[in-house]
């Protein structure tokens, strides 16, 4: 019988226990139990944690650690029988069967013998599965408490398992499965992370890079870092401004299908991109999207615009939203839910973000924004938490399950994205939309992996423009 629902923890003293008394505990083995035990113990035996290896093992599937079942005995001894004050002296165990995922074990300990001179108790330990088959057997000897102890259970931190950032990064790259590499101009890759990012994207089969910048400087950096420049073309220009101009020209002439920002300033590249005469403008305003994988959120989350438009007016927000919706469609999100963020959930004439949100919703109703479901104004908590929305009585198809967050301005968007990245361990990929070609626009502080993740989005966009998306 499990005692997890009881708020207090109370022992049975040596004098209260009689030979033949027993206590039991039942648990079902879940995949996360195996993972958690492996993390805590450091036992990464592939029999327990590697499904591919396990299929070729004698058990043909992942099985639990033997000591996971043995912990049930420790649980009983330490928490209920005898309980607080118990000191382990000895434990002997025999493992009769493996425990598979979904097996339900019932561990039972029975008082076998008492030793009055030192208050030791010898317990018989038996653990059976749901079929009644013996899984673990043995004995445990403990020093039993002699004083009564009753205390409130200590509240322990909640532990949630989430995929590592590396695993989430690999999952993001899966969106490019089956897509051929695209030609990409990497503009001024003159620091370690920007050059590594371009070469990592090359190595992952995402791009055929043209490195635009001072060739001698780039080659010297590659040699210093031990990087191989195979497969890279060069466009040798003397400095970052010339690199921005030349990279944009390559895209305008159709020689590359995407751009990646290197170690130059964002405004240096974007000023060339938005140039009316020689840039990459379309009939849409240019905007930026952070695509974020947040461990505590059940779906990809887009934040826009946090990098290009400083204080967008209503017409600009229309294009920002439509750009994000179009990207969501390319990423196989057929009808994305767009939350229009503000500080409150009601329209307030003194808060322009709420007025814009109301106008955008009506524009969507009239077909001026297409392909998504819009709602706002919504505060951030209501946009991403169903519980928060219900608590405030908000009935909405968007609240609590937003795919896209439209932020009021660049400051709020930038802070929100970086808070999620640095405080919530989110994986962030950044892309510029609304230009003739996708532009990988990342911070100079971003890692090579972040740059490669962003490149994956550009690859999908380029193939959709070709008509070759999967």
N, C-alpha and C positions, 0 to 999 in steps of 0.2 A: 504494500500500500504506500502510495506517495504522500509525503507530508508537505509538498511545496506550497500548498495553499495556506498553511498555518503561518501567522505573522510572528509567532514566538518560537524559540528553540529551547527545549527542556531535556535534561538528561534523566537517566535512570541510574541510581547509585548502585554500588556493589551489593548492598544489603537488599535492594529492591529486586534484584535479578535472581531468578531461580533456574536451576538446571532444567532444560527443556523449553525455556522461553525463547521466542524467536521474533524476528522483524524482517520485513521484505521491502523491496523497492523495484519498481518496474520502469524500464526505459526502452524506447524504440530507436534504433540506430538510423540516423539521417546522414546524407552526404556531408552536410556542414559539420556534423560531429567528427567525422573522419578528418576533415580539413582543419578544424580547430585543434584536435588532438595532435595532428602533425605539426602545426605551428608551435604549440606550447612545448611539445616534447622534442622537437627537432627531428623526429623519426619520419624521414621522407622516403621510406621504402616504397618503390614503385608499385608493389603489390597493393598498397593502400591508396596511393594518390595518382597513379598514372593509368587511366582506363585502357589505353592502347596496349601497354605492357601487360596489364592484368588479364586481358583477353587471351594472351598466349601463355599465361601461368596455369598451374594445375587447377586453380579454382575457376578460371574462365571469366572472372569478373572481379571488380574491386571488392575487397573485404576489409572489415574493421580491424584496427589494432587489437591484439589480445588484451592489452592492458586497459583498453577502454572499458571492457566488461569488468575487469578487476577493480576499476575505480568505484564501481557500484558498492562493493563491500566497504571500501573506505568511507564512502558517503554515509552508509548506514551507521557504521561505527562512530563516526565523528559528529553526526548530527542528531541521531535519535536513540541508538542502542549500542553502547551505553549513552553516547552523546557527548556534550561539552565536558571537557576535563579528561577525556580518554587519551591514553598514550599508547601508541603502537609499540609492541615488543617484537613480534615475529609474524611472518605471513608465508605460508606455503601454498602454492597453487599448481593445479594440473589443468592444461587446456585441452579439452576433448574435441571441440568442434570450432570451426570458424564462424564468425558473425558476419552476415551479409546485410547490405542496406535494406531496411524495412523489417529486419528481424526485431522482435520484441523480447527482451530479456527480463526475467524476474530473478533478482538476486535475493537469497534468503540466508540469514545467519542465525544459528541456533546455539544457545549456551550449552556447552558439552561438559565443562568441568570448571569448578571454582577453587581457588587457592587462598584460604583465609589469611595465611601468614604474610602475604604481600599484596593481596587484593588483585591478583591476576585472574583473568578469565580466559579460557580456551573456547573458541567458537568454531563450530562446523560451518563451512562456507560452501554454498551450492548455488549455481546459476543455470537456469534452464531457459530454452527459447519457447516460442509460442506453440511449438509442437510437443512440448514437454520433454524435449531431448536435453540431456546434460551437456552444458557448454563449458563450464569451469567448475572445478571442485577443489577443496583444500581446507586449510585451517588458518585461523588468525588468533594470536595471543596478544592481549592488551592489559594495561593497568587500568582498572575501572575507577571512576571517580567515587569518592566517599562522601562528598558534600553535594547537596542539591543545588543545581544551577538552572535558572530560567531567565532567558534574555530575549529581547526583541532581535529578530533577524537583522543582520547588517545589510543595508542597501548597497549592492555592488553596481559598478558601471555596466550599462548595457553594451554588449559586444555584438557588432554586426560584421559579417564577412562581406567584403566587396572585392571585385576583381582588381588586381594591381593596375597601376597606370600603364605598365608595359602590355598587359593583356588587353586593356581597353584600346590602346594604341593599335595593336594588331587587329582588333575587331573593326576599328575605323578603316584600316587599310583594305579590309575585305570588300568595301564598296567598289573597288577598282578591279575586282576579280574578272579576268577575261578581257580586260581592256588593254589595248596596245599602248605603249608609251607615247607621249606627245612631245613635240619640240617645244622647249621652254627657254626663254632668255632669263638668266640669273643676273640681276643688275648689281654690279659692284660687290662681288662676294669676297671681301678683303679682310674678314675676320674669321676666326676659327669656326664659330657655329654656323654662320651663313654658308661657308664653303662646305662644311660637313653636311649641312642640310641638303644642299644641292646634290652632293655625291651619294648621300644615303638614298635620296629619291631616285637617283640613277640606278643604284644597286638593287632597289626594290622593283625595278622595271616600270617606274612611273613616268620618267621623262628622259628625253635625249637633250642634255643641257648645252646651251651656248653661254659661256661665261663672258660677260660684257664688263670690261674694266682693264686696268693696267696689267697686261699679261705677265710681265716679269715679276711683279709684286705677287700676283696670284700663284704663280708657279713656285716662288720662293716660300710662300706660306704653306703650300701643299707639301713641299719637301720638308719643311720644319715640322709639320704635323704627321709626316709619314703617310700622306694620302696619295692615292693613285689617280691620275687624271685621265685614264683611258676613256675613250668614247666622248670626250668633251671637245667641243669646238670653241674657238676663241674669237672674240671681236675686241681687238686691242685699242683701247681709248685711254687718254691720260689721267682722267680724274672722275669723280663721282657724278658731277653734273653732265659730263659728256656721256657717261655710262647710262644715265637716265634717259637722255635724249636719244641715244642709239638703240637702247632696248625698246623704247616705245616705237621707234621707227621700224624695227624688225617686226613688231606686232602689227603695225599699221599696214605694212607691205605684205602681210600674210606669211612671213617666213618662220614665225613661231606662233603657237596657239595659246600661250600663256606667259605671264611674267612672274618672277619671284623677286621680291625686295631683298637686297643683300645688306651691307653694313652702312648704307647711306641713310640720311634722314628721310622720314616719310614724306614731308612736304617737298623735298627735292625731287622725288619720284612722281608724286601726285601732281605737282605743278605741270610736269610734262604730259601726264595722262590727260589732264583736263584742258589743255591748251586748245582753244577753238580751231586753230588753223592746222596744227600738226599732231594733235593728241588722239585719244581713243574714245571720244565722246559718242554717245548714241542719243536717241530721243529721251532716254531715261536719265534722271539724276544718278550720279554715282554714289554708292553707299557701301558700308562694310558690315559683315556679319561675323560674329564669333559663334562657331558651332561647338558646343560644350558637352562633354560626357561627364555628368556629375554623379558620383557614386550614390548619393542619397536621393536621386531623382530617377524615375523609371523609364525615361525616354530621352533622346537627344534634345538639347535645349539651344535654341538660337537666340542671340542677343544682338539687337541692331538699333541704332548705329552707335558704335562706341569708338570709332577711329577716324571718320572722315568728316561728317557733317557736325559742326560745332553746336549750333542752336537751330535746328531745322524748323521751318515754318510748315504750315499745313500742306501746301503742294509738294514740298520736299518729302514730308512724311508719307504721303500717298505713294511716291516712288520707292521709298525705303521699304514700306510694307510689301508692295508688289514684287520688288526684287527678292525679298526674303521668301515670299510664297512661291515664287518661281523656282528658287533654289530647293525649297522643300519638295516640290514635285520631282525635281531631278533626283533627289535622294529617296524617292519612293514613299513620300508622305503625301497621300493623295489629296487630303483636305485639311491642311494644317490649321491648328487653333492659335489665333493671334491674340495675345493679351496686351492691351494698350495701357502701359503703366503710368501711375500717378501716385501721389501720396495718400489719396482717399478714393473711395468707390463712388462718390457722388459728384455731379457736375457743380463746379464752384467758379463763379465768374472771376474770382480773384486768382485762380490757378489755371493758367493757360493750358497746361497739359490735359486738364479734364475737359476743357472746351474742344481741344483738338481730338481727343478720344471720342467724344460724342459725335463730332462731325465725321470722323473716319468711319464709325459704325454706320452712320446713315449713308455715307458714300458707298460702302460695301453693299448696303441694302439696295441701292439704286444701280448697282453694276459698275460703279466707277473703280472698284477694287475687286478683283476676281480670283477665285480659286481657293479661298480660305474662309474660315469662320472668325469674325472679329467680335471682341467685346471689350468694353472699357468705359470709363476709367476703372482700373483695378489696381489695388495696392499689391505689392510684390507677394505678400503672404497669401492673398486670395488667388493670385494667378497660379501659384504652384502647389497650394495645399487645399485639398478638398475639405479637410476638417476646418481650416480657417474660414473658408467660404461658407460652409454650412453654419458655423458659429455666428457669422454675421448675417445669415439669412439671404445670402446671394445665390440666386438661381441662374445658372449660366452653363452653356455648353462648353465654355472655355475655362472658367474658373477651376483651379485645381489640376488642370491637365493641359496647360499651355505648351505648344511646340515652339512658338515664337514670342519673344518679349520685345515690344517696341518701347525703348526708353525715351524720356523727354528730351535729353540732350547728351552730348558727348561725355560730360563729366560724370553724370549718374551711370551711364552705360559702361564707361571705362572702369569706374570703381566697382560696379557690380560684377563685371567679368573677372577682374583681378582678385576680388574677394573670393569668388568661387574657386579660382585657380589655386590661390595660395592658402586659403583657410579650409576649403572643402575638398582639396586634392582633385579638382576637376581637370580633365584633359581639354585643352582649348586649341581649336584650329581657326585661323582667321583668313577671310577671303574678301576681296573687293568685287562688288557686283555692279552691273549697269554700264560697264565699259565694253568695248568690242571683244575683249578677251578677259578671262578671269585673271586676277592679280593676287598672288600670295603675299599678304601684307602682315608681317609679324613684327613683334617688338625686337629690338636689337638684343634684349636679354633672353629671348626665347631660345630653347634648345634646338639641336638638329632634329630631334624626334618631332617636336612641335611643328617645325617647318615642313617636315615630310608629311605629317598628318594633314596640314593645310594643303599641301600639293595634291593629296589624294582627291580633295574636293575639286580642285582645278581640273584634274584629269576627267572626272565625271562630267563637269560642265563642258569641257572641250568636246567630249564625245557626244554629248547631247546636242551641241551645236552642229556637229557633223551628221547627226542622225544615226549614230552607232552606239547609243546607250543600250545597256542590257535591260 
